[in-house]
Amino acid sequence: MTDAIATPDLAAIKQRQQATWASGDYHMIGTQILIVSELLIEALDLRSTERLLDVATGSGNAALAAARRGCTVVGLDYVPALLERARRRADAEGLDAEFVEGDAEALPYADGSFDVVSSVFGSMFAPDQEKTADELARVCRPGGRIGIVAHTPEGFIGQLFKTNAKHVPPPAGLRSPVQWGTEQRLRELFGDTIAEMRVEKRHYTFRYRSPEAYLDYWRRYYGPTMKSFEAVGEAGREALEADLLDLIARFNRADDGTMVVPSEYLEAVIVRR
């Protein structure tokens, strides 16, 4: 009897993901969540003598936060346009940081090369979760720290992904990225490499002039939202839009027509065994 469970083509999925994140302009989303990276970098309790790798750095939020604290910093991502944004930001602030093109599932560094490894809403999207976690742990020295930020399943963005999946189903057999936003999954992924792990649920808040303004902005700049609307086409646009507006209404704590939506995420600091 053949195995009926679908085995996803991870290489093909990664290629599509790369195209998705290269579409739009994630930098314009990242600028709205700077506080998340600053809080993680503080939670990691950096020393200015330490060497940090920020994986799936995007336009460099966490990498630049570490550079402001005097660390030797490398930011890695597989979207060249975002890396160029990060370099421009570093130049504008007079910060010293290196930004390199690379894959979270195959980090181009020797074992134990970094004192600290971070990833903010980044490594969670890699198709092969086990390989990605293994790589993050591998390049972190024993006694070093790994800092992870991921959306929780129950939070606004976790529910946004769930809503999108009703209209554009994800590849069969692929684990949801928001599993990284649970302590249980992190313990499964990092296993025996954990000497100590501290987790905290936090919130950041999306603020827009209206729910419709949020949708317009994310359809323009956030690759996954852009691709979802492209996939449903004109025939499915209204239904997807209505479901997203309903979701916003569930979370929105503003009563003046604007959008004020707290979004829960998990911040984890792992001390490497």
C-alpha positions as CSV (number, residue, x, y, z in Angstrom):
1,M,0.0,0.0,0.0
2,T,1.4,3.4,-0.9
3,D,1.6,6.3,1.6
4,A,-1.4,8.5,1.1
5,I,0.1,11.5,2.9
6,A,1.3,14.1,0.5
7,T,5.1,14.8,0.5
8,P,5.6,18.5,-0.3
9,D,8.2,19.5,-2.8
10,L,10.2,21.7,-0.4
11,A,12.6,23.1,-3.1
12,A,9.7,24.2,-5.3
13,I,7.9,25.7,-2.3
14,K,11.0,27.7,-1.3
15,Q,11.3,29.0,-4.8
16,R,7.7,30.3,-4.8
17,Q,8.2,31.7,-1.3
18,Q,11.2,33.6,-2.4
19,A,9.2,35.1,-5.3
20,T,6.4,36.0,-2.9
21,W,8.7,37.8,-0.4
22,A,10.5,39.6,-3.3
23,S,7.1,41.0,-4.5
24,G,5.6,44.0,-2.9
25,D,8.1,45.7,-0.5
26,Y,8.4,44.0,2.9
27,H,10.5,46.9,4.1
28,M,7.3,48.9,4.3
29,I,5.8,46.4,6.7
30,G,9.0,46.0,8.7
31,T,9.2,49.7,9.5
32,Q,5.9,49.4,11.4
33,I,7.2,46.6,13.7
34,L,10.6,48.0,14.7
35,I,9.7,47.7,18.4
36,V,9.5,43.9,18.1
37,S,13.2,43.6,17.1
38,E,14.3,46.1,19.7
39,L,12.5,44.1,22.4
40,L,14.1,40.9,21.3
41,I,17.6,42.3,21.2
42,E,17.1,43.6,24.7
43,A,15.8,40.2,25.8
44,L,19.0,38.7,24.4
45,D,21.0,40.9,26.7
46,L,23.8,41.5,24.2
47,R,27.4,42.5,24.9
48,S,29.0,44.9,22.5
49,T,31.9,42.3,22.1
50,E,29.5,39.7,20.7
51,R,29.0,38.5,17.1
52,L,25.4,38.2,16.0
53,L,23.7,36.6,13.0
54,D,20.2,37.7,12.1
55,V,18.6,35.1,9.9
56,A,15.9,36.1,7.3
57,T,16.8,39.7,8.2
58,G,14.5,41.3,5.7
59,S,15.5,45.0,5.6
60,G,17.5,44.6,8.7
61,N,15.4,45.5,11.8
62,A,17.1,43.1,14.3
63,A,20.5,43.3,12.7
64,L,20.5,47.1,12.9
65,A,19.2,47.0,16.5
66,A,22.2,44.8,17.4
67,A,24.6,47.1,15.4
68,R,23.3,50.1,17.5
69,R,24.5,48.2,20.6
70,G,28.0,47.8,19.2
71,C,27.9,44.2,18.1
72,T,29.6,42.7,15.1
73,V,26.6,41.9,13.0
74,V,25.7,39.9,9.9
75,G,22.2,40.0,8.4
76,L,21.2,37.2,6.0
77,D,18.3,36.9,3.7
78,Y,17.4,35.4,0.3
79,V,15.8,38.5,-1.2
80,P,18.5,40.8,-2.6
81,A,16.2,43.9,-2.8
82,L,15.6,43.7,0.9
83,L,19.3,43.4,1.7
84,E,20.0,46.5,-0.4
85,R,17.4,48.3,1.7
86,A,19.2,47.1,4.9
87,R,22.5,48.4,3.5
88,R,21.0,51.8,2.8
89,R,19.5,52.0,6.3
90,A,22.9,51.1,7.8
91,D,24.6,53.8,5.8
92,A,22.0,56.4,6.7
93,E,22.5,55.6,10.5
94,G,26.3,55.3,10.2
95,L,26.1,51.7,11.5
96,D,28.6,48.9,10.7
97,A,26.7,45.8,9.6
98,E,27.3,43.2,6.9
99,F,24.3,42.0,4.8
100,V,24.7,38.8,2.8
101,E,22.4,36.7,0.5
102,G,21.8,33.2,1.9
103,D,19.3,30.5,2.8
104,A,18.1,29.9,6.4
105,E,18.1,26.1,5.7
106,A,21.8,26.1,4.7
107,L,23.7,28.8,6.5
108,P,27.1,29.5,5.0
109,Y,29.0,29.5,8.3
110,A,31.0,27.1,10.4
111,D,29.7,25.5,13.6
112,G,29.6,27.9,16.5
113,S,30.5,31.0,14.5
114,F,28.2,33.3,16.4
115,D,27.6,34.2,20.0
116,V,24.0,35.1,19.2
117,V,21.6,34.1,16.4
118,S,18.3,35.9,16.0
119,S,15.3,35.7,13.6
120,V,12.2,38.0,13.8
121,F,9.2,36.7,11.8
122,G,11.7,35.1,9.4
123,S,12.9,31.6,10.0
124,M,9.4,30.5,10.8
125,F,8.5,30.7,7.1
126,A,11.3,28.3,5.8
127,P,9.6,25.2,4.4
128,D,11.8,22.6,6.2
129,Q,11.4,23.6,9.9
130,E,13.6,20.9,11.3
131,K,16.5,21.8,9.0
132,T,16.1,25.5,9.7
133,A,16.2,25.0,13.5
134,D,19.2,22.7,13.2
135,E,21.0,25.4,11.2
136,L,20.2,28.1,13.7
137,A,21.5,25.9,16.6
138,R,24.6,24.7,14.6
139,V,26.0,28.2,14.0
140,C,25.4,29.3,17.5
141,R,28.3,28.5,19.9
142,P,27.6,26.4,23.0
143,G,26.5,28.8,25.8
144,G,25.3,31.3,23.2
145,R,21.7,32.5,22.7
146,I,19.2,32.0,20.0
147,G,16.4,34.6,19.8
148,I,13.2,33.7,17.9
149,V,10.1,35.8,17.3
150,A,7.1,34.2,15.6
151,H,3.4,34.9,15.3
152,T,1.2,32.7,17.5
153,P,-1.7,30.7,16.0
154,E,-4.3,32.6,18.1
155,G,-2.9,36.1,17.3
156,F,-4.1,38.4,14.6
157,I,-1.5,37.5,12.0
158,G,-1.9,33.8,12.8
159,Q,-5.6,34.2,12.2
160,L,-4.9,36.2,9.0
161,F,-2.9,33.3,7.6
162,K,-5.8,31.0,8.5
163,T,-8.3,33.2,6.8
164,N,-6.1,33.4,3.7
165,A,-5.8,29.6,3.7
166,K,-9.6,29.3,3.3
167,H,-9.3,31.0,0.0
168,V,-5.8,29.9,-1.1
169,P,-4.9,26.5,0.5
170,P,-1.3,26.1,1.3
171,P,0.7,23.2,-0.2
172,A,-0.4,19.8,1.1
173,G,1.8,18.4,3.9
174,L,3.5,21.7,4.8
175,R,3.6,22.6,8.4
176,S,2.1,26.0,9.3
177,P,4.7,28.6,10.1
178,V,2.8,29.8,13.1
179,Q,3.7,26.5,14.9
180,W,7.0,28.4,15.6
181,G,4.8,30.6,17.8
182,T,4.3,27.9,20.3
183,E,6.6,26.7,23.1
184,Q,5.8,23.1,22.4
185,R,6.9,23.3,18.8
186,L,10.1,25.2,19.7
187,R,11.0,22.5,22.2
188,E,10.4,19.9,19.5
189,L,12.5,21.7,16.9
190,F,15.5,22.6,19.2
191,G,15.3,19.5,21.4
192,D,18.6,18.6,23.1
193,T,20.3,21.8,22.0
194,I,18.3,23.7,24.7
195,A,20.1,24.3,27.9
196,E,17.5,26.9,28.9
197,M,14.5,28.5,27.2
198,R,12.5,31.6,28.2
199,V,9.4,32.5,26.3
200,E,7.0,35.4,26.6
201,K,3.9,36.3,24.7
202,R,3.9,39.9,23.6
203,H,1.8,42.2,21.4
204,Y,2.5,44.9,18.9
205,T,-0.3,47.0,17.5
206,F,-1.3,47.8,13.9
207,R,-2.7,51.3,13.6
208,Y,-4.3,52.5,10.4
209,R,-6.8,55.2,9.4
210,S,-9.4,52.5,8.7
211,P,-9.5,48.7,8.1
212,E,-9.8,49.4,4.4
213,A,-6.6,51.5,4.6
214,Y,-4.9,48.5,6.2
215,L,-6.0,46.2,3.4
216,D,-4.9,48.6,0.7
217,Y,-1.5,49.0,2.3
218,W,-0.9,45.3,2.8
219,R,-2.1,44.4,-0.7
220,R,0.5,46.9,-2.0
221,Y,3.5,45.9,0.2
222,Y,3.0,42.5,1.9
223,G,3.9,39.8,-0.6
224,P,1.7,37.0,0.9
225,T,-1.4,39.2,0.9
226,M,-0.6,40.4,-2.6
227,K,-0.2,36.9,-3.8
228,S,-3.4,35.7,-2.1
229,F,-5.4,38.4,-4.0
230,E,-3.7,37.5,-7.2
231,A,-4.5,33.8,-6.7
232,V,-8.3,34.3,-6.1
233,G,-8.6,36.7,-9.0
234,E,-11.4,39.1,-9.6
235,A,-14.0,36.4,-9.0
236,G,-12.8,35.8,-5.4
237,R,-11.6,39.3,-4.5
238,E,-14.8,40.4,-2.7
239,A,-15.1,37.2,-0.6
240,L,-11.5,37.4,0.5
241,E,-11.7,41.1,1.3
242,A,-15.0,40.5,3.3
243,D,-13.4,37.8,5.4
244,L,-10.3,39.9,6.1
245,L,-12.5,42.8,7.2
246,D,-14.5,40.5,9.4
247,L,-11.2,39.3,11.0
248,I,-10.1,42.9,11.6
249,A,-13.5,43.6,13.2
250,R,-12.9,40.7,15.7
251,F,-9.6,42.2,16.9
252,N,-10.2,45.9,16.4
253,R,-10.4,47.8,19.7
254,A,-11.0,51.2,18.0
255,D,-14.5,52.6,18.0
256,D,-13.9,55.7,15.9
257,G,-13.7,54.1,12.4
258,T,-9.9,53.6,12.6
259,M,-8.0,50.4,13.1
260,V,-6.2,49.6,16.3
261,V,-5.4,45.9,16.3
262,P,-3.1,44.2,18.8
263,S,-1.2,41.2,17.3
264,E,0.1,38.5,19.6
265,Y,3.5,37.0,19.1
266,L,5.9,34.7,20.9
267,E,9.4,35.9,21.9
268,A,11.8,33.0,22.8
269,V,15.3,33.2,24.1
270,I,17.2,29.8,24.0
271,V,20.5,29.3,25.7
272,R,22.4,26.8,23.6
273,R,23.7,23.7,25.2
